[in-house]
Amino acid sequence: MQDKKAKIQRRHKKIRARVSGTAQKPRLSVSKSNTNLIAQLIDDNKSETIAYVWTKLENGKTLKERTISAGMKIAEMAKAKKITEVVFDRGGHIFMGNIKFLADTARENGLKF
């Protein structure tokens, strides 16, 4: 298990060396656990979170359904703050599964990255 965490941390460090968000083009950071996904819009210049969505457990909904609704919510929050473009930070995780569902849903609802 330590090898898996170490690989994720190494990939995330490499990604963060290249990716940075500003007020006009914030970083869409995605974190995940076994049961939840967290998406944040972050302005790295001010070190503040602009918007935050968490896929909390809801009865009868799968993680995929909660991830898709989180992608819609984060795109709506960005539109409310007049943000159309973001920089995607997958947090060291591989771009597949729920990370991809969140990104695709955010794109479909108006975010560009």
URNOR-V790460 format. One record per backbone hydrogen bond with DSSP energy under -1.0 kcal/mol. NH is the residue of the N-H (numbers start at 1). CO is the residue of the C=O. E is the energy in kcal/mol with one decimal. If there is no record, write none. Layout:
# URNOR-V790460
nh=NH co=CO e=E
nh=NH co=CO e=E
This chain:
# URNOR-V790460
nh=5 co=1 e=-2.0
nh=6 co=2 e=-2.6
nh=7 co=3 e=-2.2
nh=8 co=4 e=-2.1
nh=9 co=5 e=-2.5
nh=10 co=6 e=-2.3
nh=11 co=7 e=-2.5
nh=12 co=8 e=-2.6
nh=13 co=9 e=-2.1
nh=14 co=10 e=-1.8
nh=15 co=11 e=-2.3
nh=16 co=12 e=-2.7
nh=17 co=13 e=-1.1
nh=18 co=15 e=-1.3
nh=19 co=15 e=-2.1
nh=22 co=25 e=-1.9
nh=27 co=42 e=-2.7
nh=28 co=87 e=-3.4
nh=29 co=27 e=-1.0
nh=29 co=40 e=-2.5
nh=30 co=89 e=-2.0
nh=31 co=38 e=-2.7
nh=33 co=36 e=-2.6
nh=38 co=31 e=-2.8
nh=39 co=53 e=-2.6
nh=40 co=29 e=-2.3
nh=41 co=51 e=-2.5
nh=42 co=27 e=-2.6
nh=43 co=48 e=-2.7
nh=47 co=43 e=-1.1
nh=48 co=43 e=-1.8
nh=50 co=41 e=-3.6
nh=51 co=41 e=-1.1
nh=53 co=39 e=-2.7
nh=55 co=37 e=-2.4
nh=56 co=54 e=-1.7
nh=61 co=58 e=-1.6
nh=66 co=62 e=-2.2
nh=67 co=63 e=-2.5
nh=68 co=64 e=-2.2
nh=69 co=65 e=-2.0
nh=70 co=66 e=-1.8
nh=71 co=67 e=-2.1
nh=72 co=68 e=-1.8
nh=73 co=69 e=-2.3
nh=74 co=70 e=-2.6
nh=75 co=71 e=-1.6
nh=76 co=72 e=-2.2
nh=77 co=73 e=-2.6
nh=78 co=74 e=-2.0
nh=79 co=75 e=-2.2
nh=80 co=76 e=-2.2
nh=81 co=77 e=-1.3
nh=82 co=79 e=-1.5
nh=83 co=78 e=-3.0
nh=86 co=112 e=-2.5
nh=87 co=26 e=-2.5
nh=89 co=28 e=-2.9
nh=93 co=90 e=-1.4
nh=96 co=94 e=-2.0
nh=99 co=96 e=-1.2
nh=101 co=97 e=-2.2
nh=102 co=98 e=-2.3
nh=103 co=99 e=-2.1
nh=104 co=100 e=-3.0
nh=105 co=101 e=-2.3
nh=106 co=102 e=-2.2
nh=107 co=103 e=-2.3
nh=108 co=104 e=-2.5
nh=109 co=105 e=-1.4
nh=110 co=107 e=-1.7
nh=111 co=106 e=-2.3
nh=112 co=84 e=-2.5
